Amino acid sequence: MGIACSARTGIMSSPSACMMLPDRKPSSKIKQMMAVMEALKLGTVTQNAYCLWEGHRLLTKRLFQVLFLFFLLLTTSDQSLAQNASNDEIQAFLNQLFHNRVQLLVHHRQEQLKPFYLQTEKRSKNAMEHEFHRSYYLKKWAEARGVQFVKATGDIRIVRVNKVGDSTRVSLVHSLQLTYQYPTQGEHTMGIGTRHVLNLKKNDGNWYVFKEWYLDPLEENPRLIPTTKQVSELTADQNLHSRKGNKKYNRKKAVQYADKYAGLANQAGQNRRYNQKYLDYTYQGGDCTNFTSQVLGDKEEGGGLPMRSDWRYRYNQGGNVAWVRTDSFNSFLIRSGYGKLIAKGTYEQIAKPTPKFPGTALSKLQPGDVIGYEMNGDVDHFSIVTARDIQGYVLVNSHTADRYHVPWDLGWDKRTKFLLYRIGD
């Protein structure tokens, strides 16, 4: 026996039964609706009329659901297109902004940067003036070292875009490449990488930088640049180039590691990324000491100095105090014998000949050694000696900010005390 509706009462034995229309050709939808309405007026809803009504109701409901879904997808698509268009605008604005900022470092044309900032907003104007200041510092440093910056390029990678009200917050990374030239012959190219957070505002259809934050390795007082020695006088001790270090410390691999994992710095390897085996301490006080420890102690790719209980890194957990903190690492180098302090002093003190160092203390440094930077009695930074330029000037790599073959004193003033460490001998 099949499922059926009661013809006299219009009560369903099963809801699904009402979807079983008679085996005859149905009338048009309009006629079906008129029949149902007429039946409702008379109060005599028959089996067929009720089933026609219920079928039409379900059909209308499903049609509405399809139309709503289509409208939702269309609206979402429109919003997505609008969002993409806005992001394209922001990308174009930032590309041009950083291009002009890079060129400012070489050509010093401030007027090309002013249209990107709101001249009536204090924070926007401060951000602009910071760029003018770093450009002037770089120019004065070059004059003090007897070189001239002749080329600059760079690129950005946007990490995140967040819109809040009428402003947009952008997180991005910038890789800068700078080339300086000596008056007679030779030039050198270096890389610097920085992380930026910018607040942008749109005014009269144009984007502007409202405020910005980044850790700038070129933020220094131009009036405090030490000028005791010119670059040509700081030559390397040629007897050190053939030294390979002891069996524990592999200088060649240490330098290769420092070059590969110099992070965002232009020319660095690993697609400008840190070694993923290690935690990044950039936002926990800085990653420079962690990076220096990696260069010295990574047994697979680095210098291979054995880890110890008082200086070690536990993978997926992090490094101990001596591995990641500047002062503790500084103490460890001396205490462990892994490092020997060659000299300590200001630029003037270590860059001039003395009875102990006729060729200057800097001449004793070789690739794979370490330089510490002390400010107001506290060690503030570490870098790895990686090379010398064509005139023998010491070049370093570091994190926070990321540097690749950057002159060892660039970004530090005459009050800084430098600690020169021989590693592994």
Contacts in CASP RR format, 6 or more apart in sequence:
PFRMAT RR
TARGET T0000
AUTHOR 0000-0000-0000
METHOD contacts of the structure
MODEL  1
MGIACSARTGIMSSPSACMMLPDRKPSSKIKQMMAVMEALKLGTVTQNAY
CLWEGHRLLTKRLFQVLFLFFLLLTTSDQSLAQNASNDEIQAFLNQLFHN
RVQLLVHHRQEQLKPFYLQTEKRSKNAMEHEFHRSYYLKKWAEARGVQFV
KATGDIRIVRVNKVGDSTRVSLVHSLQLTYQYPTQGEHTMGIGTRHVLNL
KKNDGNWYVFKEWYLDPLEENPRLIPTTKQVSELTADQNLHSRKGNKKYN
RKKAVQYADKYAGLANQAGQNRRYNQKYLDYTYQGGDCTNFTSQVLGDKE
EGGGLPMRSDWRYRYNQGGNVAWVRTDSFNSFLIRSGYGKLIAKGTYEQI
AKPTPKFPGTALSKLQPGDVIGYEMNGDVDHFSIVTARDIQGYVLVNSHT
ADRYHVPWDLGWDKRTKFLLYRIGD
3 13 0 8 1.000
3 14 0 8 1.000
3 16 0 8 1.000
3 17 0 8 1.000
3 20 0 8 1.000
4 13 0 8 1.000
4 17 0 8 1.000
5 11 0 8 1.000
5 12 0 8 1.000
5 13 0 8 1.000
5 17 0 8 1.000
5 18 0 8 1.000
5 47 0 8 1.000
5 50 0 8 1.000
5 51 0 8 1.000
6 12 0 8 1.000
6 13 0 8 1.000
6 47 0 8 1.000
7 46 0 8 1.000
7 47 0 8 1.000
10 45 0 8 1.000
10 46 0 8 1.000
10 47 0 8 1.000
10 50 0 8 1.000
12 18 0 8 1.000
12 50 0 8 1.000
17 51 0 8 1.000
18 50 0 8 1.000
18 51 0 8 1.000
18 54 0 8 1.000
18 55 0 8 1.000
19 51 0 8 1.000
19 54 0 8 1.000
19 55 0 8 1.000
19 58 0 8 1.000
20 51 0 8 1.000
21 48 0 8 1.000
21 51 0 8 1.000
21 52 0 8 1.000
22 48 0 8 1.000
26 32 0 8 1.000
27 35 0 8 1.000
29 56 0 8 1.000
32 52 0 8 1.000
32 56 0 8 1.000
33 56 0 8 1.000
35 49 0 8 1.000
35 52 0 8 1.000
36 49 0 8 1.000
36 52 0 8 1.000
36 53 0 8 1.000
36 56 0 8 1.000
39 45 0 8 1.000
39 46 0 8 1.000
39 49 0 8 1.000
45 53 0 8 1.000
87 161 0 8 1.000
89 207 0 8 1.000
90 158 0 8 1.000
90 161 0 8 1.000
90 168 0 8 1.000
90 170 0 8 1.000
90 200 0 8 1.000
90 207 0 8 1.000
91 158 0 8 1.000
93 116 0 8 1.000
93 200 0 8 1.000
93 207 0 8 1.000
94 156 0 8 1.000
94 158 0 8 1.000
94 170 0 8 1.000
94 172 0 8 1.000
94 198 0 8 1.000
95 156 0 8 1.000
96 116 0 8 1.000
97 116 0 8 1.000
97 209 0 8 1.000
98 154 0 8 1.000
98 155 0 8 1.000
98 156 0 8 1.000
98 174 0 8 1.000
99 154 0 8 1.000
100 112 0 8 1.000
100 113 0 8 1.000
100 116 0 8 1.000
101 113 0 8 1.000
101 131 0 8 1.000
102 152 0 8 1.000
102 153 0 8 1.000
102 154 0 8 1.000
102 176 0 8 1.000
103 109 0 8 1.000
103 112 0 8 1.000
103 152 0 8 1.000
104 110 0 8 1.000
104 112 0 8 1.000
104 113 0 8 1.000
104 131 0 8 1.000
104 132 0 8 1.000
104 135 0 8 1.000
105 134 0 8 1.000
105 135 0 8 1.000
105 138 0 8 1.000
105 149 0 8 1.000
105 152 0 8 1.000
105 178 0 8 1.000
106 149 0 8 1.000
106 150 0 8 1.000
106 151 0 8 1.000
106 152 0 8 1.000
108 135 0 8 1.000
108 136 0 8 1.000
108 139 0 8 1.000
110 132 0 8 1.000
110 135 0 8 1.000
113 128 0 8 1.000
113 131 0 8 1.000
113 132 0 8 1.000
114 128 0 8 1.000
116 128 0 8 1.000
116 208 0 8 1.000
116 209 0 8 1.000
117 124 0 8 1.000
117 125 0 8 1.000
117 127 0 8 1.000
117 128 0 8 1.000
117 208 0 8 1.000
117 209 0 8 1.000
118 124 0 8 1.000
118 125 0 8 1.000
118 201 0 8 1.000
118 203 0 8 1.000
118 208 0 8 1.000
118 209 0 8 1.000
118 210 0 8 1.000
119 125 0 8 1.000
121 210 0 8 1.000
123 210 0 8 1.000
123 211 0 8 1.000
124 208 0 8 1.000
124 209 0 8 1.000
124 210 0 8 1.000
124 211 0 8 1.000
126 211 0 8 1.000
127 209 0 8 1.000
127 211 0 8 1.000
127 212 0 8 1.000
128 209 0 8 1.000
130 212 0 8 1.000
130 216 0 8 1.000
130 219 0 8 1.000
133 219 0 8 1.000
134 216 0 8 1.000
134 218 0 8 1.000
134 219 0 8 1.000
136 222 0 8 1.000
137 218 0 8 1.000
137 219 0 8 1.000
137 220 0 8 1.000
137 221 0 8 1.000
137 222 0 8 1.000
137 225 0 8 1.000
137 411 0 8 1.000
138 149 0 8 1.000
138 178 0 8 1.000
138 218 0 8 1.000
139 149 0 8 1.000
140 222 0 8 1.000
140 225 0 8 1.000
141 222 0 8 1.000
141 225 0 8 1.000
141 410 0 8 1.000
141 411 0 8 1.000
142 148 0 8 1.000
142 149 0 8 1.000
142 180 0 8 1.000
144 225 0 8 1.000
144 226 0 8 1.000
144 227 0 8 1.000
145 230 0 8 1.000
145 231 0 8 1.000
145 393 0 8 1.000
145 407 0 8 1.000
146 182 0 8 1.000
146 183 0 8 1.000
146 230 0 8 1.000
146 231 0 8 1.000
147 180 0 8 1.000
147 181 0 8 1.000
147 182 0 8 1.000
147 183 0 8 1.000
147 231 0 8 1.000
148 180 0 8 1.000
148 181 0 8 1.000
148 183 0 8 1.000
149 178 0 8 1.000
149 179 0 8 1.000
149 180 0 8 1.000
149 181 0 8 1.000
150 179 0 8 1.000
150 180 0 8 1.000
150 181 0 8 1.000
150 187 0 8 1.000
151 177 0 8 1.000
151 178 0 8 1.000
151 179 0 8 1.000
151 189 0 8 1.000
152 176 0 8 1.000
152 177 0 8 1.000
152 178 0 8 1.000
152 179 0 8 1.000
153 176 0 8 1.000
153 177 0 8 1.000
153 266 0 8 1.000
154 174 0 8 1.000
154 175 0 8 1.000
154 176 0 8 1.000
154 177 0 8 1.000
154 266 0 8 1.000
155 174 0 8 1.000
155 175 0 8 1.000
156 172 0 8 1.000
156 173 0 8 1.000
156 174 0 8 1.000
156 175 0 8 1.000
157 172 0 8 1.000
157 173 0 8 1.000
157 175 0 8 1.000
158 170 0 8 1.000
158 171 0 8 1.000
158 172 0 8 1.000
159 171 0 8 1.000
159 172 0 8 1.000
159 173 0 8 1.000
160 169 0 8 1.000
160 170 0 8 1.000
160 171 0 8 1.000
161 168 0 8 1.000
161 169 0 8 1.000
161 170 0 8 1.000
161 171 0 8 1.000
162 168 0 8 1.000
162 169 0 8 1.000
162 170 0 8 1.000
163 169 0 8 1.000
166 201 0 8 1.000
166 202 0 8 1.000
167 199 0 8 1.000
167 200 0 8 1.000
167 201 0 8 1.000
167 210 0 8 1.000
168 199 0 8 1.000
168 200 0 8 1.000
168 201 0 8 1.000
168 202 0 8 1.000
169 197 0 8 1.000
169 198 0 8 1.000
169 199 0 8 1.000
169 200 0 8 1.000
170 196 0 8 1.000
170 197 0 8 1.000
170 198 0 8 1.000
170 199 0 8 1.000
170 200 0 8 1.000
171 195 0 8 1.000
171 196 0 8 1.000
171 197 0 8 1.000
172 195 0 8 1.000
172 196 0 8 1.000
172 198 0 8 1.000
173 193 0 8 1.000
173 194 0 8 1.000
173 195 0 8 1.000
173 196 0 8 1.000
173 264 0 8 1.000
174 193 0 8 1.000
174 194 0 8 1.000
174 195 0 8 1.000
174 196 0 8 1.000
174 214 0 8 1.000
174 264 0 8 1.000
175 191 0 8 1.000
175 192 0 8 1.000
175 193 0 8 1.000
175 264 0 8 1.000
175 265 0 8 1.000
175 266 0 8 1.000
175 272 0 8 1.000
176 191 0 8 1.000
176 192 0 8 1.000
176 193 0 8 1.000
176 194 0 8 1.000
176 266 0 8 1.000
177 189 0 8 1.000
177 190 0 8 1.000
177 191 0 8 1.000
177 266 0 8 1.000
177 267 0 8 1.000
178 189 0 8 1.000
178 190 0 8 1.000
178 191 0 8 1.000
178 192 0 8 1.000
179 187 0 8 1.000
179 188 0 8 1.000
179 189 0 8 1.000
179 190 0 8 1.000
180 187 0 8 1.000
180 188 0 8 1.000
180 190 0 8 1.000
181 187 0 8 1.000
182 231 0 8 1.000
182 232 0 8 1.000
182 390 0 8 1.000
182 391 0 8 1.000
185 390 0 8 1.000
186 390 0 8 1.000
186 391 0 8 1.000
187 390 0 8 1.000
188 389 0 8 1.000
188 390 0 8 1.000
188 393 0 8 1.000
188 395 0 8 1.000
188 405 0 8 1.000
189 267 0 8 1.000
189 405 0 8 1.000
190 267 0 8 1.000
190 395 0 8 1.000
190 403 0 8 1.000
190 404 0 8 1.000
190 405 0 8 1.000
190 406 0 8 1.000
190 407 0 8 1.000
191 265 0 8 1.000
191 266 0 8 1.000
191 267 0 8 1.000
191 268 0 8 1.000
191 403 0 8 1.000
191 404 0 8 1.000
191 405 0 8 1.000
191 406 0 8 1.000
192 217 0 8 1.000
192 218 0 8 1.000
192 265 0 8 1.000
192 266 0 8 1.000
192 401 0 8 1.000
192 402 0 8 1.000
192 403 0 8 1.000
192 404 0 8 1.000
192 406 0 8 1.000
193 263 0 8 1.000
193 264 0 8 1.000
193 265 0 8 1.000
193 266 0 8 1.000
193 401 0 8 1.000
193 402 0 8 1.000
193 403 0 8 1.000
194 214 0 8 1.000
194 215 0 8 1.000
194 216 0 8 1.000
194 217 0 8 1.000
194 264 0 8 1.000
194 401 0 8 1.000
194 402 0 8 1.000
195 214 0 8 1.000
195 215 0 8 1.000
195 264 0 8 1.000
195 282 0 8 1.000
196 212 0 8 1.000
196 213 0 8 1.000
196 214 0 8 1.000
197 212 0 8 1.000
197 213 0 8 1.000
197 214 0 8 1.000
198 209 0 8 1.000
198 210 0 8 1.000
198 211 0 8 1.000
198 212 0 8 1.000
199 209 0 8 1.000
199 210 0 8 1.000
199 211 0 8 1.000
199 212 0 8 1.000
200 207 0 8 1.000
200 208 0 8 1.000
200 209 0 8 1.000
200 210 0 8 1.000
201 207 0 8 1.000
201 208 0 8 1.000
201 210 0 8 1.000
202 208 0 8 1.000
215 400 0 8 1.000
215 401 0 8 1.000
216 401 0 8 1.000
217 401 0 8 1.000
217 403 0 8 1.000
217 406 0 8 1.000
217 410 0 8 1.000
217 411 0 8 1.000
218 410 0 8 1.000
218 411 0 8 1.000
219 411 0 8 1.000
220 411 0 8 1.000
220 412 0 8 1.000
220 413 0 8 1.000
221 413 0 8 1.000
224 413 0 8 1.000
224 414 0 8 1.000
224 415 0 8 1.000
225 413 0 8 1.000
225 414 0 8 1.000
226 346 0 8 1.000
226 347 0 8 1.000
226 348 0 8 1.000
226 351 0 8 1.000
226 409 0 8 1.000
226 413 0 8 1.000
226 414 0 8 1.000
228 347 0 8 1.000
228 348 0 8 1.000
228 351 0 8 1.000
228 352 0 8 1.000
229 351 0 8 1.000
229 352 0 8 1.000
229 360 0 8 1.000
231 391 0 8 1.000
231 392 0 8 1.000
231 393 0 8 1.000
232 391 0 8 1.000
233 360 0 8 1.000
234 351 0 8 1.000
234 360 0 8 1.000
234 362 0 8 1.000
234 363 0 8 1.000
234 391 0 8 1.000
234 392 0 8 1.000
234 393 0 8 1.000
234 394 0 8 1.000
235 359 0 8 1.000
235 363 0 8 1.000
235 391 0 8 1.000
235 392 0 8 1.000
236 363 0 8 1.000
236 365 0 8 1.000
236 366 0 8 1.000
236 388 0 8 1.000
236 392 0 8 1.000
236 394 0 8 1.000
237 359 0 8 1.000
237 363 0 8 1.000
237 364 0 8 1.000
240 364 0 8 1.000
240 365 0 8 1.000
240 366 0 8 1.000
241 366 0 8 1.000
243 251 0 8 1.000
243 366 0 8 1.000
243 425 0 8 1.000
244 251 0 8 1.000
244 252 0 8 1.000
245 251 0 8 1.000
245 424 0 8 1.000
245 425 0 8 1.000
246 424 0 8 1.000
246 425 0 8 1.000
248 304 0 8 1.000
248 305 0 8 1.000
248 306 0 8 1.000
248 424 0 8 1.000
249 296 0 8 1.000
249 303 0 8 1.000
249 304 0 8 1.000
249 305 0 8 1.000
249 338 0 8 1.000
249 423 0 8 1.000
249 424 0 8 1.000
249 425 0 8 1.000
250 302 0 8 1.000
250 303 0 8 1.000
250 304 0 8 1.000
251 303 0 8 1.000
251 366 0 8 1.000
251 367 0 8 1.000
251 368 0 8 1.000
251 423 0 8 1.000
253 301 0 8 1.000
253 302 0 8 1.000
253 303 0 8 1.000
253 304 0 8 1.000
254 295 0 8 1.000
254 296 0 8 1.000
254 302 0 8 1.000
254 303 0 8 1.000
254 304 0 8 1.000
254 367 0 8 1.000
254 368 0 8 1.000
254 384 0 8 1.000
254 423 0 8 1.000
255 367 0 8 1.000
255 368 0 8 1.000
255 384 0 8 1.000
255 386 0 8 1.000
255 387 0 8 1.000
256 301 0 8 1.000
256 302 0 8 1.000
257 294 0 8 1.000
257 295 0 8 1.000
257 298 0 8 1.000
257 301 0 8 1.000
257 302 0 8 1.000
257 303 0 8 1.000
258 291 0 8 1.000
258 295 0 8 1.000
258 368 0 8 1.000
258 384 0 8 1.000
258 386 0 8 1.000
258 397 0 8 1.000
259 268 0 8 1.000
259 269 0 8 1.000
259 386 0 8 1.000
259 397 0 8 1.000
259 404 0 8 1.000
260 268 0 8 1.000
260 269 0 8 1.000
260 270 0 8 1.000
260 301 0 8 1.000
261 268 0 8 1.000
261 269 0 8 1.000
261 270 0 8 1.000
261 273 0 8 1.000
261 274 0 8 1.000
261 275 0 8 1.000
261 291 0 8 1.000
261 294 0 8 1.000
262 268 0 8 1.000
262 269 0 8 1.000
262 397 0 8 1.000
262 398 0 8 1.000
262 399 0 8 1.000
262 402 0 8 1.000
262 403 0 8 1.000
262 404 0 8 1.000
263 269 0 8 1.000
263 270 0 8 1.000
263 272 0 8 1.000
263 273 0 8 1.000
263 274 0 8 1.000
263 399 0 8 1.000
263 402 0 8 1.000
264 272 0 8 1.000
264 402 0 8 1.000
265 272 0 8 1.000
265 397 0 8 1.000
265 402 0 8 1.000
265 403 0 8 1.000
265 404 0 8 1.000
265 406 0 8 1.000
266 272 0 8 1.000
266 404 0 8 1.000
267 404 0 8 1.000
267 405 0 8 1.000
268 402 0 8 1.000
268 404 0 8 1.000
274 280 0 8 1.000
274 287 0 8 1.000
274 291 0 8 1.000
274 399 0 8 1.000
275 294 0 8 1.000
275 298 0 8 1.000
275 301 0 8 1.000
277 315 0 8 1.000
278 290 0 8 1.000
278 294 0 8 1.000
278 313 0 8 1.000
278 315 0 8 1.000
278 318 0 8 1.000
279 290 0 8 1.000
279 318 0 8 1.000
279 319 0 8 1.000
280 287 0 8 1.000
280 290 0 8 1.000
281 287 0 8 1.000
281 289 0 8 1.000
281 290 0 8 1.000
281 324 0 8 1.000
282 399 0 8 1.000
282 400 0 8 1.000
285 400 0 8 1.000
286 399 0 8 1.000
286 400 0 8 1.000
287 399 0 8 1.000
287 400 0 8 1.000
288 326 0 8 1.000
288 381 0 8 1.000
288 382 0 8 1.000
288 383 0 8 1.000
288 398 0 8 1.000
288 399 0 8 1.000
288 400 0 8 1.000
289 323 0 8 1.000
289 324 0 8 1.000
289 325 0 8 1.000
289 326 0 8 1.000
289 329 0 8 1.000
289 382 0 8 1.000
290 319 0 8 1.000
290 323 0 8 1.000
290 324 0 8 1.000
290 399 0 8 1.000
291 382 0 8 1.000
291 384 0 8 1.000
291 398 0 8 1.000
291 399 0 8 1.000
291 400 0 8 1.000
292 329 0 8 1.000
292 370 0 8 1.000
292 382 0 8 1.000
292 383 0 8 1.000
292 384 0 8 1.000
292 398 0 8 1.000
293 311 0 8 1.000
293 313 0 8 1.000
293 319 0 8 1.000
293 323 0 8 1.000
293 324 0 8 1.000
293 329 0 8 1.000
294 302 0 8 1.000
294 313 0 8 1.000
295 302 0 8 1.000
295 303 0 8 1.000
295 368 0 8 1.000
295 384 0 8 1.000
296 302 0 8 1.000
296 303 0 8 1.000
296 304 0 8 1.000
296 305 0 8 1.000
296 338 0 8 1.000
296 370 0 8 1.000
296 423 0 8 1.000
297 303 0 8 1.000
297 304 0 8 1.000
297 305 0 8 1.000
297 306 0 8 1.000
297 307 0 8 1.000
298 304 0 8 1.000
299 306 0 8 1.000
299 307 0 8 1.000
305 338 0 8 1.000
305 423 0 8 1.000
305 424 0 8 1.000
307 313 0 8 1.000
308 336 0 8 1.000
310 320 0 8 1.000
310 322 0 8 1.000
310 332 0 8 1.000
310 336 0 8 1.000
311 320 0 8 1.000
311 322 0 8 1.000
311 323 0 8 1.000
311 329 0 8 1.000
311 332 0 8 1.000
311 336 0 8 1.000
312 319 0 8 1.000
312 320 0 8 1.000
312 323 0 8 1.000
313 319 0 8 1.000
313 320 0 8 1.000
313 323 0 8 1.000
318 324 0 8 1.000
321 328 0 8 1.000
322 328 0 8 1.000
322 329 0 8 1.000
322 331 0 8 1.000
322 332 0 8 1.000
323 329 0 8 1.000
326 372 0 8 1.000
326 378 0 8 1.000
326 379 0 8 1.000
326 380 0 8 1.000
326 381 0 8 1.000
326 382 0 8 1.000
327 378 0 8 1.000
327 379 0 8 1.000
329 379 0 8 1.000
329 382 0 8 1.000
330 372 0 8 1.000
330 379 0 8 1.000
330 419 0 8 1.000
332 338 0 8 1.000
333 339 0 8 1.000
333 341 0 8 1.000
333 370 0 8 1.000
333 421 0 8 1.000
333 423 0 8 1.000
334 341 0 8 1.000
337 424 0 8 1.000
338 423 0 8 1.000
338 424 0 8 1.000
339 370 0 8 1.000
339 421 0 8 1.000
339 422 0 8 1.000
339 423 0 8 1.000
339 424 0 8 1.000
340 421 0 8 1.000
340 422 0 8 1.000
340 424 0 8 1.000
340 425 0 8 1.000
341 419 0 8 1.000
341 420 0 8 1.000
341 421 0 8 1.000
342 361 0 8 1.000
342 364 0 8 1.000
342 365 0 8 1.000
342 420 0 8 1.000
342 421 0 8 1.000
342 422 0 8 1.000
343 349 0 8 1.000
343 350 0 8 1.000
343 357 0 8 1.000
343 361 0 8 1.000
343 364 0 8 1.000
343 420 0 8 1.000
344 350 0 8 1.000
344 374 0 8 1.000
344 417 0 8 1.000
344 418 0 8 1.000
344 419 0 8 1.000
344 420 0 8 1.000
345 417 0 8 1.000
345 418 0 8 1.000
345 419 0 8 1.000
346 414 0 8 1.000
346 415 0 8 1.000
346 416 0 8 1.000
346 417 0 8 1.000
346 418 0 8 1.000
347 409 0 8 1.000
347 412 0 8 1.000
347 414 0 8 1.000
347 416 0 8 1.000
347 418 0 8 1.000
348 414 0 8 1.000
350 360 0 8 1.000
350 361 0 8 1.000
350 362 0 8 1.000
350 418 0 8 1.000
350 420 0 8 1.000
351 360 0 8 1.000
351 361 0 8 1.000
351 362 0 8 1.000
352 360 0 8 1.000
353 359 0 8 1.000
353 360 0 8 1.000
354 360 0 8 1.000
354 361 0 8 1.000
357 363 0 8 1.000
357 364 0 8 1.000
361 420 0 8 1.000
362 394 0 8 1.000
362 408 0 8 1.000
362 420 0 8 1.000
364 420 0 8 1.000
364 422 0 8 1.000
365 371 0 8 1.000
365 385 0 8 1.000
365 394 0 8 1.000
365 420 0 8 1.000
365 422 0 8 1.000
366 385 0 8 1.000
366 422 0 8 1.000
367 385 0 8 1.000
367 386 0 8 1.000
367 387 0 8 1.000
368 384 0 8 1.000
368 385 0 8 1.000
368 386 0 8 1.000
368 423 0 8 1.000
369 384 0 8 1.000
369 385 0 8 1.000
369 420 0 8 1.000
369 421 0 8 1.000
369 422 0 8 1.000
369 423 0 8 1.000
370 382 0 8 1.000
370 383 0 8 1.000
370 384 0 8 1.000
370 385 0 8 1.000
370 421 0 8 1.000
370 423 0 8 1.000
371 382 0 8 1.000
371 383 0 8 1.000
371 385 0 8 1.000
371 394 0 8 1.000
371 396 0 8 1.000
371 408 0 8 1.000
371 418 0 8 1.000
371 419 0 8 1.000
371 420 0 8 1.000
371 421 0 8 1.000
372 379 0 8 1.000
372 381 0 8 1.000
372 382 0 8 1.000
372 383 0 8 1.000
372 418 0 8 1.000
372 419 0 8 1.000
372 420 0 8 1.000
372 421 0 8 1.000
373 379 0 8 1.000
373 380 0 8 1.000
373 381 0 8 1.000
373 382 0 8 1.000
373 383 0 8 1.000
373 412 0 8 1.000
373 416 0 8 1.000
373 417 0 8 1.000
373 418 0 8 1.000
373 419 0 8 1.000
374 380 0 8 1.000
374 416 0 8 1.000
374 417 0 8 1.000
374 418 0 8 1.000
374 419 0 8 1.000
375 415 0 8 1.000
375 416 0 8 1.000
375 417 0 8 1.000
377 417 0 8 1.000
379 419 0 8 1.000
381 398 0 8 1.000
381 400 0 8 1.000
382 398 0 8 1.000
383 396 0 8 1.000
383 397 0 8 1.000
383 398 0 8 1.000
383 403 0 8 1.000
383 408 0 8 1.000
384 396 0 8 1.000
384 397 0 8 1.000
384 398 0 8 1.000
385 394 0 8 1.000
385 395 0 8 1.000
385 396 0 8 1.000
385 408 0 8 1.000
386 395 0 8 1.000
386 396 0 8 1.000
386 397 0 8 1.000
386 404 0 8 1.000
386 405 0 8 1.000
387 395 0 8 1.000
387 405 0 8 1.000
388 394 0 8 1.000
388 395 0 8 1.000
389 395 0 8 1.000
389 405 0 8 1.000
389 407 0 8 1.000
393 407 0 8 1.000
393 408 0 8 1.000
394 407 0 8 1.000
394 408 0 8 1.000
395 405 0 8 1.000
395 406 0 8 1.000
395 407 0 8 1.000
395 408 0 8 1.000
396 403 0 8 1.000
396 405 0 8 1.000
396 406 0 8 1.000
396 407 0 8 1.000
396 408 0 8 1.000
397 403 0 8 1.000
397 404 0 8 1.000
397 405 0 8 1.000
397 406 0 8 1.000
398 406 0 8 1.000
408 418 0 8 1.000
409 416 0 8 1.000
409 418 0 8 1.000
412 418 0 8 1.000
END
